[in-house]
């Protein structure tokens, strides 16, 4: 039986009848120390150009957000401790707590960037991830506007779209992505997505038992607006605090209905034109 429209097996739906387990990231922000080793490792392995060398005015966040030259972004969020319910978490000092989180492309189950790409530059891999082929991208930018997370962007130097590939070349060689390999605290965990989900659920339970009432998983639910993600996160506060959309929805979800309406309208116009033509001949 072929996978359904919201199947958690995107590789099978993409035409890989036999494929490895779906691989992905589980980022546990509760143990991120903001070292940016993931950012550096990503740039070094993937030859991503430097950026963020100037002061941004946003605390210690010099790269500000994900983009064509920032495939991993470590966010620094400052919160007054008084605004936090329960005991102060690690990192709280002098009335402020730090929330640090390494963000990345979500490798969505339902990927709008794939839906709108006119050249096939974006493709689904056998691991369930989404990759951009630089030599096929024509720089149209459709994928940029389609991403509900603002992940993908065009690089000024070449005009092409770029984003995290989940180190597709390393996966093919049986290696873990560079960012996960470099993370000193295991905040970024890589592996089969089903195993990561089980591990994440246990971690959330432990944190809540320790008084972190807002601990939650983000993008782990296959029934959400993107069918779940290949990169999901454990957050210590609401997604909006981290600059993440609370209820993301694949931006192309209404395309099939739209095309059906267009087809019906076109058929109606054609029928009217034929009828008018026949009427004139009489």
NORPE-V84300 format. One record per residue. N is the residue number from 1. RES is the residue in three letters. SS is DSSP state (hx for helix, st for strand, lp for the rest). PSI is psi in radians with two decimals (NA if undefined). Layout:
[[N;RES;SS;PSI] [N;RES;SS;PSI]]
//
This chain:
[[1;UNK;lp;2.32] [2;UNK;lp;2.60] [3;UNK;lp;2.58] [4;UNK;lp;3.08] [5;UNK;lp;-0.41] [6;UNK;lp;0.60] [7;UNK;lp;2.53] [8;UNK;lp;0.18] [9;UNK;lp;1.24] [10;UNK;hx;-0.52] [11;UNK;hx;-0.73] [12;UNK;hx;-0.71] [13;UNK;hx;-0.43] [14;UNK;lp;-0.05] [15;UNK;lp;0.28] [16;UNK;lp;1.60] [17;UNK;lp;-0.61] [18;UNK;lp;2.11] [19;UNK;lp;2.85] [20;UNK;lp;2.95] [21;UNK;lp;2.64] [22;UNK;lp;2.21] [23;UNK;st;2.67] [24;UNK;st;-2.96] [25;UNK;st;2.44] [26;UNK;st;1.99] [27;UNK;st;1.96] [28;UNK;st;1.69] [29;UNK;hx;-0.28] [30;UNK;hx;-0.30] [31;UNK;hx;0.23] [32;UNK;lp;2.30] [33;UNK;lp;0.09] [34;UNK;lp;0.42] [35;UNK;lp;-0.34] [36;UNK;lp;0.28] [37;UNK;hx;-0.59] [38;UNK;hx;-0.72] [39;UNK;hx;-0.80] [40;UNK;hx;-0.80] [41;UNK;hx;-0.70] [42;UNK;hx;-0.82] [43;UNK;hx;-0.75] [44;UNK;hx;-0.80] [45;UNK;hx;-0.72] [46;UNK;hx;0.07] [47;UNK;lp;0.75] [48;UNK;lp;2.30] [49;UNK;lp;2.68] [50;UNK;lp;2.68] [51;UNK;lp;2.97] [52;UNK;lp;0.43] [53;UNK;lp;-0.22] [54;UNK;lp;2.73] [55;UNK;lp;2.32] [56;UNK;lp;-0.27] [57;UNK;lp;0.12] [58;UNK;lp;1.21] [59;UNK;lp;-2.29] [60;UNK;lp;0.17] [61;UNK;lp;1.64] [62;UNK;lp;-0.27] [63;UNK;lp;-0.19] [64;UNK;lp;-0.82] [65;UNK;lp;3.04] [66;UNK;lp;2.65] [67;UNK;st;-3.00] [68;UNK;lp;-0.48] [69;UNK;lp;0.26] [70;UNK;st;1.65] [71;UNK;lp;-0.34] [72;UNK;st;2.31] [73;UNK;st;2.17] [74;UNK;st;1.99] [75;UNK;st;2.52] [76;UNK;st;2.03] [77;UNK;st;2.18] [78;UNK;st;2.33] [79;UNK;st;2.42] [80;UNK;st;2.37] [81;UNK;hx;-0.55] [82;UNK;hx;-0.37] [83;UNK;hx;-0.03] [84;UNK;lp;2.15] [85;UNK;lp;2.50] [86;UNK;lp;-3.04] [87;UNK;lp;2.63] [88;UNK;lp;2.27] [89;UNK;lp;3.00] [90;UNK;lp;2.37] [91;UNK;lp;-0.15] [92;UNK;lp;2.25] [93;UNK;st;2.48] [94;UNK;lp;0.77] [95;UNK;lp;0.12] [96;UNK;st;2.45] [97;UNK;st;2.60] [98;UNK;st;2.27] [99;UNK;st;2.07] [100;UNK;st;2.41] [101;UNK;st;2.29] [102;UNK;st;1.97] [103;UNK;st;2.78] [104;UNK;st;2.96] [105;UNK;lp;2.46] [106;UNK;lp;-0.18] [107;UNK;lp;0.99] [108;UNK;st;2.58] [109;UNK;lp;-0.77] [110;UNK;lp;1.79] [111;UNK;lp;1.93] [112;UNK;hx;-0.58] [113;UNK;hx;-0.67] [114;UNK;hx;-0.71] [115;UNK;hx;-0.64] [116;UNK;hx;-0.17] [117;UNK;lp;2.10] [118;UNK;lp;-0.20] [119;UNK;lp;-0.15] [120;UNK;lp;0.28] [121;UNK;lp;-0.59] [122;UNK;st;2.32] [123;UNK;st;2.75] [124;UNK;st;2.28] [125;UNK;lp;3.01] [126;UNK;lp;-0.25] [127;UNK;lp;0.00] [128;UNK;lp;0.04] [129;UNK;lp;2.98] [130;UNK;st;2.23] [131;UNK;st;2.52] [132;UNK;st;2.26] [133;UNK;lp;1.93] [134;UNK;lp;-0.64] [135;UNK;lp;-0.08] [136;UNK;lp;-0.44] [137;UNK;lp;2.29] [138;UNK;lp;0.08] [139;UNK;lp;0.36] [140;UNK;lp;-0.53] [141;UNK;lp;0.09] [142;UNK;hx;-0.68] [143;UNK;hx;-0.52] [144;UNK;hx;-0.85] [145;UNK;hx;-0.38] [146;UNK;hx;-0.46] [147;UNK;lp;2.14] [148;UNK;lp;-0.12] [149;UNK;lp;-0.04] [150;UNK;lp;0.55] [151;UNK;lp;-0.86] [152;UNK;lp;2.52] [153;UNK;st;2.89] [154;UNK;st;2.51] [155;UNK;lp;2.31] [156;UNK;lp;-0.62] [157;UNK;lp;-0.65] [158;UNK;lp;-0.13] [159;UNK;lp;0.09] [160;UNK;lp;2.79] [161;UNK;st;2.49] [162;UNK;st;2.58] [163;UNK;lp;3.09] [164;UNK;lp;2.38] [165;UNK;lp;0.09] [166;UNK;lp;0.62] [167;UNK;lp;1.03] [168;UNK;hx;-0.66] [169;UNK;hx;-0.63] [170;UNK;hx;-0.67] [171;UNK;hx;-0.72] [172;UNK;hx;-0.41] [173;UNK;lp;0.15] [174;UNK;lp;0.36] [175;UNK;lp;2.74] [176;UNK;lp;2.72] [177;UNK;lp;2.66] [178;UNK;hx;-0.66] [179;UNK;hx;-0.75] [180;UNK;hx;-0.66] [181;UNK;hx;-0.62] [182;UNK;hx;-0.31] [183;UNK;lp;2.08] [184;UNK;lp;-0.26] [185;UNK;lp;0.02] [186;UNK;lp;0.49] [187;UNK;lp;-0.66] [188;UNK;st;1.99] [189;UNK;st;2.40] [190;UNK;st;2.51] [191;UNK;st;-2.99] [192;UNK;st;2.33] [193;UNK;hx;-0.66] [194;UNK;hx;-0.72] [195;UNK;hx;-0.70] [196;UNK;hx;-0.66] [197;UNK;hx;-0.71] [198;UNK;hx;-0.77] [199;UNK;hx;-0.71] [200;UNK;hx;-0.70] [201;UNK;hx;-0.70] [202;UNK;hx;-0.67] [203;UNK;hx;-0.74] [204;UNK;hx;-0.75] [205;UNK;hx;-0.72] [206;UNK;hx;-0.75] [207;UNK;hx;-0.71] [208;UNK;hx;-0.64] [209;UNK;hx;-0.47] [210;UNK;lp;0.05] [211;UNK;lp;0.02] [212;UNK;lp;1.41] [213;UNK;lp;-0.43] [214;UNK;lp;0.00] [215;UNK;lp;2.28] [216;UNK;st;2.77] [217;UNK;st;2.43] [218;UNK;st;2.20] [219;UNK;lp;0.44] [220;UNK;lp;-0.22] [221;UNK;lp;2.03] [222;UNK;lp;-0.17] [223;UNK;lp;0.16] [224;UNK;lp;-3.01] [225;UNK;st;-0.14] [226;UNK;lp;0.17] [227;UNK;lp;0.36] [228;UNK;lp;2.85] [229;UNK;st;2.76] [230;UNK;lp;-0.10] [231;UNK;st;1.93] [232;UNK;st;2.96] [233;UNK;st;2.57] [234;UNK;st;2.09] [235;UNK;st;2.64] [236;UNK;lp;0.03] [237;UNK;lp;-3.07] [238;UNK;lp;2.63] [239;UNK;hx;-0.63] [240;UNK;hx;-0.55] [241;UNK;hx;-0.58] [242;UNK;hx;0.08] [243;UNK;lp;0.42] [244;UNK;lp;2.49] [245;UNK;lp;2.33] [246;UNK;lp;-0.58] [247;UNK;lp;1.21] [248;UNK;lp;2.53] [249;UNK;st;2.38] [250;UNK;lp;2.20] [251;UNK;lp;-0.20] [252;UNK;lp;0.28] [253;UNK;lp;-0.46] [254;UNK;lp;0.02] [255;UNK;hx;-0.79] [256;UNK;hx;-0.77] [257;UNK;hx;-0.66] [258;UNK;hx;-0.78] [259;UNK;hx;-0.61] [260;UNK;hx;-0.75] [261;UNK;hx;-0.68] [262;UNK;hx;-0.76] [263;UNK;hx;-0.73] [264;UNK;hx;-0.75] [265;UNK;hx;-0.72] [266;UNK;hx;-0.71] [267;UNK;hx;-0.70] [268;UNK;hx;-0.75] [269;UNK;hx;-0.71] [270;UNK;hx;-0.75] [271;UNK;hx;-0.71] [272;UNK;hx;-0.74] [273;UNK;hx;-0.72] [274;UNK;hx;-0.78] [275;UNK;hx;-0.73] [276;UNK;hx;-0.69] [277;UNK;hx;-0.74] [278;UNK;hx;-0.65] [279;UNK;hx;-0.66] [280;UNK;hx;-0.60] [281;UNK;hx;-0.51] [282;UNK;lp;NA]]
//
